[in-house]
Amino acid sequence: MLSQAILEKLLAFSDEEIDALNGKVNIDRSIYLDDEETIDARKILDEGALIGVRKHTRFMSYPAHKHNYIELMYVYSGTMTTTIDDHDIHLKTGQLLLVNQAIEHSIAPSGENDIIFNFIIKQEMLSFLSSVMGSEYKLNDFIFHSLYSSENIGEYLIFDLEKNDLVTSYVEAIITHLYEPTLNNKIELKLLMGLLMSELMNHPEAIQSYTKSTYDKVLMSTIYKYITLNYNNASLSELGEMVHMKDYQLSKFIKKMTGTTFIQLLKDMRFKKATELMEYSSYSIERIINEVGYENESYFYKTFKKQYHMTPMAYKKKQEGKHESL
């Protein structure tokens, strides 16, 4: 929870906000823009920084503009309205909007109780996080590729995670570092942003994906969401009925988009959930196998050992030992 001192700073009017209320707004756009009329991360971040965070200025409209970085907007309180491709997007408290680089958007004036934060994320930061998180799960590849690939300029994601306590705690920790910087502020901000992005990636069921590019990307997002929510009993035929495709058409589409099969995507998600249960629950291995949708225990043991190079029990004991040493 934010301290009372920071809350007071959030509600206090900045010089820019006072100017806006007095109708004296006259921003020198050359301070922020590059030669191509795009807001330039190099002009608003410290040298060498991969991320930054700013409180959004209230009471003034932001005309259509672009960035050469990825922007994450978080509504701490109140609401926010932004327009992309003539489509008004209304966000409420706790929601996040992640906008890809070079997408043109405008922002409507916000009111006194509308507290919004803009996180400035250079492409290199997401590339770093992608490499750290690895490619074990195709879902991570899909989301990261959607955000920082030059092929996907014009894409944005909305995260409906207003009731997620972890997301709230990470954002509040980042805000605290903005108003009360520590000795190791830069590295701590980078780590916190990594934790925040990781938690966002953990909840594809809460992601709304939009893109100018193709219907295929929206369909693929639907497929990942289905697998994430129904990993214990998902089937290709049920998914095919949802998206109005025959099984063979859907299989071919998934292979084209991911380079793998529906069965492999489902296995990846089941193993992801199984390892989470092994690490954070007291469930027996037999119960975990049942929870993630496997009926054949011997097959689960065989495939798990092949992927993790140890038995499920050995993996569970290893995770328990890791927590005991903390």
KASUL-V608344 format. One line per field, one symbol per residue. ss: DSSP state (H for helix, E for strand, L for the rest). burial: 1 if it has 9 or more other C-alpha atoms within 8 Angstrom, else 0. A space follows every 10 residues. Layout:
ss=???
burial=???
//
This chain:
ss=LLLHHHHHHH HLLLHHHHHH HLLLLLLLHH HLELLLLLEL HHHHLLLLLL EEEEELLLLL LEEEELELLE EEEEEEELEE EEEELLEEEE EELLLEEEEL LLLLEEELLL LLLLEEEEEE ELHHHHHHHH HHHLLLLHHH HHHHHHHHLH HHLLLEEEEL LLLLHHHHHH HHHHHHHHHL LLLLHHHHHH HHHHHHHHHH HLLHHHEEEE LLLLHHHHHH HHHHHHHHHL LLLLLHHHHH HHHLLLHHHH HHHHHHHHLL LHHHHHHHHH HHHHHHHHHH LLLLHHHHHH HLLLLLHHHH HHHHHHHHLL LHHHHHHHHH HHHHLL
burial=0000011000 1000011111 0000000000 0111000111 1000100001 1110000111 1100111111 1111111111 1111000000 1111111111 1111111111 0001111111 1110111011 0000101101 1011111110 0111111111 1000001111 1111111100 0000100011 0111110011 1001001010 1000001111 1011111100 1101010011 1000111001 1001100001 1100110111 1011111110 0000100111 0111001001 1001100001 1100110011 000000
//
